[in-house]
Amino acid sequence: MRRLMLLRHAKSDWPDGVEDHERPLAERGRRMSPLMGRFMVEKGLLPDLAMVSTARRAMETWKLVHAALGQDIVHKDEPRIYEARAQAILDTVKQTPDRIHALLLVGHNPGLQDLALQLIGKGREPDLSRLQRKYPTAGLVVIDFDVKHWREISGGLGRLERFDTPNSIGHR
C-alpha cells in the first residue's frame, strides 16, 4: 500500500512588491500550521518523506508542521510542484523511491485539488463532496493506493481516507 498526503500551504500574506514565490505566511497561517501538524500526529498521519514546494509560504508551512510532528521527517525541497498542474505533480510522485510508503506533498492549488480529484476513485462521499467544492489553505487530503510501486498510481485508483481542514478539526 502507498499513502499520498497532500497538504495545501497555510494562509499566506500578500505584501506589496513581493513576488508570488516569496510570499510569506499570514498570521493565521502561522497559527494553523502547527495545529495541523499536531492533528497529523494524533491521527497517525506521519510521512516517510515530505516533498515541499520551494515557495516561501509552503516552506514556512512545512517548517511549522514539521516542528509540531516532533519527529525527524526527511524532506526534499521540490521546485517542480510550485504552481504545477496535476499531471506534473503526479509525474513527480511517480518518481518516489519504493522504500517510501507514506509521502507528503506541501504545495498549492489548483494543482493539489485537481490531482486529488483525478486520483480518487472511491471514498467517503461527504469528504469527497467538500473537496470538490473547496480545498482551503492548510487542508490535508489523505489518499491510499493498493499498489506496490509509486509508478503504478493513476487516475481513479485512490481511496480518499480523509479530508481535514482547520475548520473541520475545530479551529478557525
trRosetta pair geometry for C-beta under 8 A, 3 or more apart (Angstrom, degrees):
i j d omega theta_ij theta_ji phi_ij phi_ji
1 101 7.0 53 89 -166 70 105
1 144 6.0 -11 -173 -169 112 103
1 145 6.8 151 -160 78 61 52
1 146 5.9 -32 -104 -108 78 50
1 147 7.7 84 -126 40 32 46
2 101 6.2 -139 -117 -159 54 55
2 102 7.8 169 -167 -82 53 38
2 103 7.4 0 -178 7 98 105
2 144 7.3 152 82 -157 48 54
2 145 4.5 -13 61 60 96 106
2 147 5.7 -29 10 62 117 90
2 150 6.0 145 -130 -89 158 67
2 153 6.9 -91 80 -66 146 116
3 101 6.5 42 21 143 90 73
3 102 4.3 -7 67 -114 113 78
3 103 7.1 169 90 26 61 61
3 142 6.6 -12 -170 -167 103 90
3 143 7.3 152 -157 80 54 46
3 144 5.3 -24 -102 -101 75 73
3 145 7.6 -170 -78 20 30 75
3 161 7.7 -18 -135 2 103 148
4 93 6.5 15 -119 -147 131 137
4 103 5.5 -14 -114 67 64 98
4 105 7.3 4 -172 -1 90 106
4 119 7.4 -37 65 141 147 166
4 142 7.7 157 84 -154 49 43
4 143 4.8 -17 64 64 97 98
4 144 7.9 -178 23 -82 70 26
4 145 7.0 42 -5 -11 105 112
4 153 7.4 74 -37 -127 141 157
4 158 7.2 -62 41 -118 120 135
5 45 6.3 117 -102 179 148 109
5 47 6.1 -120 37 -74 129 109
5 102 6.8 28 -8 -180 111 90
5 103 6.9 -174 28 93 74 47
5 104 4.4 -23 74 -106 110 74
5 105 7.2 176 90 23 57 63
5 140 6.4 -10 -172 -167 99 96
5 141 7.0 162 -155 83 49 52
5 142 5.2 -10 -105 -103 82 73
5 143 7.7 179 -80 23 36 67
6 104 7.9 176 -78 -156 21 56
6 105 5.3 -10 -115 61 65 102
6 107 7.2 -50 -158 40 86 103
6 112 4.7 153 176 -162 126 110
6 115 6.9 165 -100 83 152 119
6 116 5.7 -122 38 -69 155 110
6 140 7.2 155 79 -154 52 46
6 141 4.4 -4 54 55 103 103
6 143 7.4 26 -5 2 105 108
7 36 7.1 126 -142 147 121 144
7 61 7.1 -179 132 142 117 131
7 65 7.0 40 168 -91 164 169
7 104 6.2 13 -1 -173 114 101
7 105 6.9 179 30 87 70 50
7 106 4.9 -22 76 -105 106 70
7 107 7.7 116 75 22 58 59
7 138 7.4 -13 -172 -151 89 39
7 139 7.4 176 -146 87 49 43
7 140 5.1 -8 -100 -102 79 80
8 107 6.9 -52 -115 80 50 55
8 108 6.8 78 -143 -123 81 22
8 109 5.8 7 -127 -36 129 95
8 112 5.5 -163 -81 63 86 155
8 113 7.8 16 -74 -47 128 87
8 135 5.8 134 -40 145 148 102
8 136 7.2 174 70 104 143 35
8 137 5.6 -123 117 -129 113 39
8 138 6.5 -62 79 -11 84 14
8 139 4.9 26 27 47 116 84
8 140 7.9 -133 17 -67 71 41
9 12 6.5 26 122 -48 122 109
9 25 7.7 -137 168 -92 103 93
9 29 7.4 10 152 -148 81 129
9 53 7.2 -73 -51 46 121 127
9 55 7.1 -76 -55 88 160 120
9 57 4.7 84 163 128 148 98
9 58 4.4 -93 -81 -89 124 63
9 60 7.9 68 -157 61 111 82
9 61 4.4 -159 -142 -19 71 151
9 106 6.3 81 -77 172 73 89
9 107 7.0 -93 -28 124 90 11
9 108 6.4 -6 8 -83 110 67
9 137 6.5 -38 96 -148 57 91
9 138 7.5 -33 137 -65 26 54
10 25 5.5 26 85 -133 108 118
10 26 7.9 -133 128 44 93 76
10 28 7.4 -162 165 113 105 72
10 29 3.3 132 122 -151 107 85
10 30 7.3 158 110 -43 148 28
10 32 4.9 163 -138 76 121 110
10 33 4.7 -86 -35 -62 149 90
10 36 7.6 -161 -80 7 108 137
10 57 7.2 -141 60 177 66 93
10 60 7.7 -91 46 100 109 95
10 61 4.6 162 4 -107 92 106
10 64 7.6 -26 0 60 147 138
10 137 5.3 80 -161 158 31 107
10 138 4.3 37 -105 -67 75 100
11 25 6.8 82 84 -161 57 78
11 26 4.7 -55 123 46 98 115
11 28 4.4 3 59 88 146 107
11 29 3.9 -144 61 -59 66 90
11 32 6.7 86 7 24 99 137
11 137 4.5 125 -66 100 59 158
11 138 6.9 -38 -20 -18 73 108
12 23 4.8 65 168 132 131 117
12 24 6.7 159 -153 98 85 31
12 25 5.6 -82 -109 -112 58 40
12 26 5.8 109 163 -17 13 87
12 29 5.9 44 -70 -48 39 160
12 57 4.0 -31 -96 -117 124 146
12 137 7.4 -157 -7 -127 72 144
13 23 6.1 -167 71 -175 64 91
13 24 5.4 2 36 73 114 79
13 25 6.7 62 -9 126 90 18
13 26 4.3 135 -65 -79 77 75
13 29 7.8 -117 -30 18 74 131
14 18 7.8 -176 -173 58 37 111
14 23 6.5 -12 -99 -134 44 127
15 18 4.4 58 76 -1 97 131
15 23 7.1 170 24 -128 83 74
15 24 7.3 31 -6 27 121 98
18 22 5.2 -124 -177 92 94 104
18 23 5.7 121 120 -88 123 62
18 24 7.8 -57 174 -3 162 81
19 22 4.9 71 63 19 84 105
19 23 7.7 -120 97 -37 43 75
20 23 5.9 -29 -157 -16 37 114
20 55 7.4 -48 136 -131 76 120
20 83 7.8 46 129 -58 136 137
21 54 7.3 -1 -164 106 108 88
21 55 5.2 -124 -149 -116 57 77
21 56 6.8 97 146 -6 55 87
21 82 6.8 26 -118 -170 95 142
22 55 7.9 -120 -53 -157 22 67
22 56 5.1 52 -150 -10 38 136
23 55 7.2 -4 47 179 84 106
23 56 6.1 177 66 61 38 111
23 57 5.3 -8 95 -40 87 117
24 56 5.6 -56 -88 128 54 127
24 57 6.3 140 -166 -82 16 75
24 60 6.3 68 -155 -26 71 161
25 29 3.5 -136 -165 98 102 130
25 30 5.1 131 115 -53 130 76
25 33 7.2 -43 -133 -30 159 132
25 57 5.5 128 -68 -136 65 77
25 60 4.7 -136 -17 107 115 140
25 61 6.6 141 -81 -62 127 72
25 64 7.9 -10 -14 -7 171 142
26 29 4.8 102 50 4 67 104
26 30 7.3 -131 98 -4 38 86
27 30 5.7 -56 -151 35 34 111
27 31 6.6 30 151 -17 65 105
28 31 5.7 -58 -152 37 34 110
28 32 6.1 24 157 -16 70 112
29 32 5.9 -57 -134 40 30 105
29 33 6.2 40 165 -33 65 103
29 57 7.1 -51 179 -156 162 98
29 60 7.4 64 131 107 122 119
29 61 6.8 -74 179 -87 107 90
29 137 6.7 -65 -99 151 96 136
29 138 7.0 -177 -130 -52 68 114
30 33 6.4 -40 -140 19 25 115
30 60 7.5 -53 -91 156 80 119
30 64 6.6 -174 -146 -88 56 158
31 34 7.5 -73 -173 37 30 95
31 35 6.8 22 147 -14 66 118
31 171 8.0 -162 134 170 104 129
32 35 5.4 -64 -152 41 41 116
32 36 6.1 39 156 -21 75 104
32 137 7.4 96 85 117 155 96
32 138 4.3 -70 135 -83 129 170
32 166 4.6 -59 -138 -81 116 143
32 171 6.6 157 -116 116 81 132
33 36 6.0 -58 -151 35 28 106
33 37 6.5 30 152 -19 63 106
33 60 7.4 -115 -68 130 166 75
33 61 5.0 -157 -112 -144 123 61
33 63 8.0 25 153 70 150 63
33 64 3.5 68 114 93 132 130
33 65 5.2 -98 180 -51 88 75
33 68 7.5 173 130 -4 71 134
33 138 6.5 -126 -79 -113 53 115
34 37 5.2 -51 -147 36 39 117
34 38 6.3 39 155 -19 70 101
34 64 5.0 -90 -53 168 76 97
34 65 7.0 -159 -92 -89 36 37
34 67 6.7 -43 -106 80 100 102
34 68 4.1 151 -151 -64 71 131
35 38 5.9 -53 -149 36 30 108
35 39 6.4 34 150 -20 63 106
35 68 7.7 -98 -21 -132 13 165
35 138 7.9 39 69 178 100 143
35 166 6.2 68 94 -121 135 96
35 169 7.4 162 152 93 108 131
35 171 5.2 -7 173 -9 160 174
36 39 5.4 -51 -147 36 35 117
36 40 6.4 42 151 -25 65 101
36 65 5.9 -38 87 -109 99 104
36 68 7.7 117 73 74 53 153
36 138 5.2 -157 -45 -175 144 102
36 140 6.2 153 -163 -36 118 125
36 164 7.7 150 -133 112 90 111
36 166 6.7 -72 -63 -75 97 81
36 169 7.8 144 -102 32 62 152
37 40 5.6 -50 -151 30 32 113
37 41 6.8 32 151 -17 63 101
37 64 6.7 -150 -21 128 137 66
37 65 3.9 170 -75 -152 106 55
37 66 7.0 -95 -121 -9 136 16
37 67 7.0 52 141 66 172 59
37 68 2.7 114 99 74 131 124
37 69 5.2 -97 -169 -46 103 68
38 41 5.7 -51 -154 34 37 112
38 42 6.3 40 149 -22 67 106
38 68 4.9 -86 -47 178 70 120
39 42 5.5 -54 -148 36 33 115
39 43 6.2 12 160 -2 67 111
39 45 7.8 -1 119 37 72 127
39 140 7.8 -179 97 19 125 150
39 164 6.6 -161 146 140 143 149
39 169 5.3 -29 -112 -146 144 165
40 43 6.2 -68 -144 48 26 97
40 45 4.1 -96 -154 74 77 104
40 46 6.7 119 148 -74 103 54
40 65 7.2 49 12 -169 143 104
40 68 7.8 102 41 106 104 109
40 69 6.5 -34 86 -99 121 91
40 140 7.1 -162 -80 -129 101 166
41 44 7.7 33 -177 -70 29 29
41 45 7.7 -79 -46 47 20 72
41 46 7.0 50 -104 -69 56 100
41 68 7.0 -134 -14 139 123 83
41 69 5.8 164 -66 -136 104 52
41 70 6.5 43 -101 28 147 109
43 162 7.6 -84 176 51 153 169
43 164 8.0 -178 -13 -25 164 161
45 102 7.9 -175 -168 -173 54 139
45 140 7.4 79 145 163 160 144
45 142 6.3 -98 -128 -91 124 137
46 69 6.5 118 -119 -158 94 118
46 71 6.5 19 -146 51 133 149
46 73 7.0 -147 -172 -90 89 123
46 102 6.8 84 96 99 51 151
47 50 5.3 113 82 -65 148 76
47 73 5.9 72 73 -158 88 132
47 102 4.8 -145 -128 120 51 96
47 103 6.0 54 -149 -144 114 14
47 104 3.7 -98 -57 -13 153 106
48 73 7.7 175 -176 -148 13 88
48 74 7.3 -4 153 41 56 106
48 99 7.6 -153 154 124 148 72
48 100 4.6 -178 89 -141 128 73
48 101 5.7 94 -16 40 141 67
48 102 5.0 122 -5 54 86 76
48 103 7.0 -39 52 -73 88 53
49 73 7.4 162 -112 174 20 89
49 74 5.2 -33 -111 84 72 101
49 75 7.1 141 -169 -101 60 38
49 76 6.8 8 -177 -1 107 105
49 96 7.1 173 68 -148 143 112
49 100 4.8 -39 8 -125 123 134
49 102 7.9 159 29 90 64 58
49 103 5.6 -16 69 -118 94 73
49 104 7.2 -168 97 31 47 74
50 62 6.2 145 146 -142 142 120
50 66 7.3 -119 23 -83 163 107
50 73 5.6 61 -10 134 112 122
50 74 7.3 172 24 94 73 49
50 75 4.1 -24 70 -110 100 92
50 76 7.3 177 90 24 53 64
50 103 7.8 146 -97 -168 32 55
50 104 4.3 -23 -110 74 78 109
50 105 7.7 162 -161 -87 61 21
50 106 6.3 25 -179 -13 107 108
51 75 7.3 170 -82 -160 23 70
51 76 5.2 -20 -111 67 69 99
51 78 4.2 21 -177 -15 98 147
51 81 6.5 107 131 -5 111 145
51 92 6.9 165 156 148 163 125
51 103 6.9 8 1 -176 104 102
51 104 7.2 176 26 90 62 55
51 105 5.2 -18 68 -110 97 71
51 106 7.3 -171 92 23 48 70
52 58 5.5 162 -177 140 84 105
52 59 5.8 100 148 -96 130 61
52 62 4.5 -32 -112 -47 140 159
52 75 5.6 20 -8 -179 117 119
52 76 7.1 166 22 80 76 45
52 77 5.8 -44 73 -110 93 49
52 78 6.2 136 58 21 36 88
52 105 7.8 167 -84 -161 35 46
52 106 4.4 0 -119 54 76 115
52 107 7.9 -173 -151 -63 38 65
53 58 3.8 57 62 62 101 170
53 59 7.4 -113 85 -43 64 72
53 78 6.4 -51 -87 75 34 81
53 79 7.5 73 -155 -119 56 28
53 81 4.8 -108 -84 92 85 94
53 82 4.5 123 -160 -79 105 70
53 106 6.2 -118 12 101 82 73
53 107 4.6 112 -38 -113 121 68
53 108 6.2 49 -56 -19 168 98
54 58 7.4 35 42 66 12 122
54 59 6.8 17 -153 -50 33 118
54 77 5.3 65 -91 179 86 103
54 78 7.0 -149 -35 71 83 32
54 79 4.6 -6 -3 -91 133 72
54 82 5.6 -52 44 -52 81 132
55 58 4.6 80 66 10 90 106
55 59 6.9 -170 87 -7 43 88
55 82 5.1 138 -35 -126 98 107
55 83 7.7 99 -53 -27 133 86
55 108 7.0 56 21 -54 152 125
56 59 5.8 -61 -145 41 31 109
56 60 6.1 29 158 -18 68 107
57 60 5.8 -51 -142 38 29 110
57 61 6.4 36 153 -23 61 104
58 61 5.5 -50 -149 33 32 115
58 62 6.4 31 153 -17 64 104
58 82 7.5 -139 12 -99 148 81
58 106 4.9 141 -170 129 96 99
58 107 6.1 14 -119 -104 140 30
58 108 7.0 -77 -67 -50 123 86
59 62 5.7 -51 -148 37 33 111
59 63 6.4 38 152 -24 64 103
59 77 7.2 8 -99 -115 113 101
59 106 8.0 131 -76 105 31 134
60 63 5.6 -49 -146 31 34 115
60 64 6.6 25 158 -11 64 106
61 64 6.3 -68 -156 41 28 104
61 65 6.1 23 154 -15 68 113
61 106 5.7 180 91 -169 118 128
61 138 7.3 -160 -140 -96 122 76
62 65 5.6 -58 -138 43 31 109
62 66 5.7 35 161 -25 68 110
62 75 6.4 117 174 -144 138 156
62 106 4.8 -154 -68 22 103 172
63 66 5.9 -54 -143 36 22 113
63 67 6.6 25 156 -20 59 105
64 67 5.8 -49 -147 32 31 112
64 68 6.6 27 154 -14 61 107
65 68 5.8 -65 -156 40 32 109
65 69 6.5 40 148 -32 67 101
65 106 7.5 -173 32 -97 148 135
66 69 5.6 -46 -151 21 34 116
66 73 6.1 -132 -131 46 94 112
66 75 7.0 -63 -91 -37 139 142
67 70 7.8 35 162 -64 38 49
69 73 6.0 0 102 -16 158 127
73 104 7.9 10 167 30 144 133
78 81 5.0 40 111 10 113 107
78 92 6.5 94 -177 -168 135 144
78 105 7.8 -66 58 -135 148 87
79 82 5.7 -37 -162 5 53 118
80 84 6.1 38 154 -72 60 148
80 88 6.3 -146 171 161 94 105
80 89 7.8 157 127 -97 91 48
80 91 7.9 -99 161 84 138 101
80 92 5.0 162 100 -82 132 131
81 84 5.0 -88 -139 18 36 130
81 88 7.6 172 -101 117 50 98
81 89 5.4 68 -121 -111 92 90
81 92 6.0 -98 -62 42 96 168
81 105 6.1 -154 -146 -164 164 115
81 107 4.5 -88 150 -103 118 131
81 108 7.5 154 147 19 82 88
81 111 7.1 174 -166 117 75 151
82 107 7.4 -144 -87 -140 34 91
82 108 6.9 57 -150 2 42 133
83 108 5.7 -22 -78 74 47 152
83 111 7.0 148 -172 -21 24 132
84 88 4.0 -119 -174 88 116 125
84 89 5.1 143 101 -53 124 82
84 92 7.7 61 114 -10 171 132
84 107 7.4 -53 37 -162 98 140
84 108 7.8 123 28 54 63 105
84 111 5.0 81 83 -123 62 157
85 88 5.1 91 57 10 74 104
85 89 7.3 -142 97 -5 37 90
85 111 5.7 -155 -134 -109 14 96
85 114 7.1 -47 -168 83 65 150
86 89 5.8 -61 -151 37 31 110
86 90 6.2 31 154 -20 68 108
86 111 5.6 179 -65 -156 51 64
86 114 3.9 -113 -55 110 124 107
86 115 4.0 175 -139 -71 89 70
86 118 5.4 111 168 1 148 145
87 90 5.5 -52 -145 37 33 113
87 91 6.4 40 153 -24 64 102
88 91 5.6 -47 -148 31 32 115
88 92 6.8 35 150 -18 61 102
88 111 7.5 -53 60 -140 98 129
89 92 5.7 -54 -157 34 35 113
89 93 6.5 37 147 -20 67 104
89 105 6.9 75 -165 -165 114 164
89 107 6.9 -176 -116 81 130 178
89 111 5.3 127 -30 167 135 116
89 112 7.1 175 -136 -86 173 54
89 115 5.0 -65 80 -76 133 148
90 93 5.4 -51 -146 35 36 114
90 94 6.3 39 155 -23 67 104
90 115 6.0 179 -54 -134 91 109
90 118 7.5 -73 -61 94 138 138
90 119 7.6 172 -102 -68 115 112
90 153 7.1 -144 -157 106 96 112
91 94 5.8 -52 -148 32 30 114
91 95 7.1 27 153 -18 59 106
92 95 6.0 -63 -161 32 33 110
92 96 7.9 58 142 -46 59 84
93 96 5.8 -25 -172 -16 46 116
93 103 6.7 142 -139 106 88 155
93 105 7.3 -61 -82 -54 102 133
93 150 6.1 -145 149 -177 72 115
93 153 6.5 -51 119 65 121 148
94 150 5.4 168 -138 131 35 92
94 151 4.7 74 -171 -111 94 55
94 153 6.3 -142 -89 49 83 100
95 150 7.3 -65 39 104 15 133
95 151 7.7 63 -74 -81 34 88
96 100 5.2 -87 168 64 111 134
96 103 5.5 -55 -127 -86 161 148
96 150 4.3 142 58 -77 98 173
97 100 5.5 97 73 0 77 100
97 150 7.9 60 61 7 11 135
98 148 7.4 7 -143 150 124 72
98 149 5.5 -49 -98 -119 114 74
98 150 6.7 -148 -89 -2 62 92
100 103 5.6 63 147 -71 125 94
100 150 7.5 18 74 -52 102 132
103 150 7.6 56 -19 -109 148 129
105 112 7.0 -176 103 -110 120 107
107 111 6.3 -67 138 83 131 120
107 112 5.2 156 82 -59 107 114
108 111 5.8 56 83 34 78 109
108 112 6.5 165 79 -11 28 106
109 112 5.7 -70 -83 42 60 94
109 113 5.2 32 -127 -5 100 112
109 135 5.5 161 -93 81 130 117
110 113 5.4 -66 -161 50 62 109
110 114 5.3 62 144 -26 90 109
111 114 5.9 -61 -143 40 25 109
111 115 6.1 25 160 -20 64 109
112 115 5.7 -56 -146 37 29 111
112 116 6.3 31 156 -21 65 106
112 135 6.5 -169 95 149 102 155
112 141 7.3 160 162 23 104 128
113 116 5.8 -53 -147 35 30 112
113 117 6.3 23 158 -13 65 108
113 131 7.0 177 -142 178 87 84
113 135 4.0 -152 -85 -3 113 149
114 117 6.0 -60 -147 41 28 106
114 118 6.2 30 154 -21 64 110
115 118 5.6 -59 -148 37 29 112
115 119 6.2 17 160 -13 67 113
116 119 6.1 -67 -146 40 26 103
116 120 6.0 21 164 -23 66 113
116 131 6.2 -103 120 178 136 136
116 135 7.4 141 33 -98 144 141
116 141 4.7 -25 -117 146 141 168
116 143 6.6 -172 -137 -46 78 134
116 160 7.7 67 -179 -101 100 106
117 120 6.2 -51 -132 31 27 108
117 131 6.9 178 -74 129 88 111
117 132 6.5 98 -107 -99 124 73
118 155 5.0 -72 169 -114 83 95
118 156 7.9 -72 164 -35 51 59
119 143 5.7 58 112 175 127 163
119 145 7.9 -67 179 -75 115 113
119 153 6.8 -6 -133 176 117 107
119 154 7.8 176 -120 129 73 19
119 155 6.2 -105 -95 -118 39 42
119 156 7.3 -124 -168 -17 27 21
119 157 6.7 -50 -166 52 74 73
119 158 4.1 39 145 5 95 135
120 123 5.6 -45 -164 -3 118 130
120 128 6.5 -179 139 -116 150 108
120 131 7.9 84 0 92 162 153
120 143 6.1 -115 -82 -118 83 121
120 156 7.5 -11 97 -116 27 35
120 158 4.9 -63 -94 85 44 106
120 159 7.3 81 -143 -128 74 12
120 160 4.7 19 -132 -48 127 102
121 155 7.9 111 -68 150 94 53
121 156 3.8 73 -87 -176 105 62
121 157 5.9 68 -15 -48 131 8
121 158 6.0 139 7 54 81 48
121 159 6.9 -43 58 -75 83 55
122 159 5.3 -18 74 -117 88 78
122 160 7.2 -143 105 19 40 81
123 127 6.1 -82 142 76 115 116
123 128 5.2 135 82 -57 109 111
123 143 8.0 -68 -74 -115 138 77
123 158 7.9 -2 -47 123 118 82
123 159 5.6 144 -75 -176 82 56
123 160 2.6 18 -113 49 164 97
123 161 7.1 -87 -128 -36 109 23
124 127 4.5 66 80 15 103 110
124 128 6.6 176 86 -11 50 90
124 160 6.5 -108 30 97 69 107
124 162 7.9 26 24 -100 128 47
125 128 5.6 -59 -140 42 32 111
125 129 5.9 35 161 -23 68 108
126 129 5.8 -55 -146 36 28 113
126 130 6.5 28 156 -18 63 105
127 130 5.8 -55 -150 35 31 110
127 131 6.3 30 153 -18 65 108
127 160 5.7 -175 104 138 124 130
127 162 6.4 -124 -130 -150 156 36
127 163 4.1 146 -169 25 102 110
128 131 5.6 -56 -147 38 31 112
128 132 6.4 35 153 -23 65 104
128 160 5.7 156 -74 37 90 163
128 163 7.6 154 -65 -11 33 142
129 132 5.7 -51 -149 31 30 113
129 133 6.7 26 154 -16 62 106
130 133 5.9 -61 -155 37 32 109
130 134 7.1 -54 175 52 66 76
130 163 6.0 174 79 102 115 139
130 168 7.8 73 167 -76 165 136
131 134 7.8 -111 -144 67 21 36
131 135 6.1 35 -151 -81 68 89
131 141 6.5 77 -119 -102 134 120
131 160 7.3 -136 1 -135 156 148
131 163 5.0 -117 -62 -122 110 160
135 139 5.1 -149 -174 68 67 153
135 141 7.4 -35 -133 -41 115 121
136 139 4.8 119 63 -45 66 116
136 165 4.9 63 56 -142 119 137
136 166 7.5 -98 110 29 131 89
136 167 7.1 54 48 7 164 115
138 165 6.6 100 94 -154 82 67
138 166 5.2 35 97 -32 133 107
139 163 7.0 3 -179 -175 106 84
139 164 7.1 169 -155 91 61 43
139 165 4.4 -24 -104 -97 84 90
140 162 7.6 10 107 107 95 98
140 163 7.3 172 88 -151 54 41
140 164 4.9 -8 58 62 101 90
140 165 7.4 -179 20 -77 68 42
141 160 7.1 -60 -165 -136 94 94
141 162 7.7 -179 -149 93 38 54
141 163 5.3 -1 -107 -109 72 82
142 160 7.5 102 78 -165 59 54
142 161 4.3 -58 106 64 105 109
142 162 4.7 23 40 49 116 84
142 163 7.6 -149 23 -69 71 44
142 164 8.0 24 -7 7 105 98
143 158 4.0 2 -180 -175 117 134
143 159 6.8 146 -160 66 65 40
143 160 5.9 -34 -102 -98 78 50
143 161 6.7 -177 -99 6 21 88
144 158 6.7 136 66 -157 35 76
144 159 5.0 -26 63 60 90 97
144 161 5.2 73 -13 -46 106 119
145 152 7.6 158 155 93 132 97
145 153 5.4 -57 -120 -103 167 96
145 157 5.6 42 -133 125 100 107
145 158 5.4 -50 -77 -100 85 71
145 159 7.5 169 -79 14 37 78
146 157 7.7 -132 43 174 72 96
146 159 7.8 47 -20 -6 93 118
147 150 7.6 126 103 -87 125 19
147 152 4.0 -170 -165 86 136 127
147 153 6.1 -151 35 -67 158 64
147 157 6.8 32 -42 157 121 141
148 152 6.7 69 49 4 65 148
149 152 4.9 103 69 -10 82 103
150 153 6.0 -30 -171 -4 51 114
152 157 7.7 -155 133 170 83 172
153 157 6.1 -156 -147 68 55 136
153 158 7.3 32 -151 -60 101 98
154 157 5.5 82 60 -11 63 125
160 163 6.5 -13 -177 -38 118 101
163 168 7.6 80 112 23 70 171
164 168 5.3 -141 -146 82 58 124
164 169 5.6 45 -172 -46 112 109
165 168 4.6 89 45 8 78 102
165 169 7.2 -166 80 1 38 86
166 169 6.4 -70 -147 46 27 97
166 171 4.4 -75 -176 81 88 100
166 172 6.8 139 130 -92 108 25
167 170 7.8 72 -179 -48 29 11
167 171 7.1 -100 -78 70 28 52
167 172 6.1 50 -101 -93 76 74
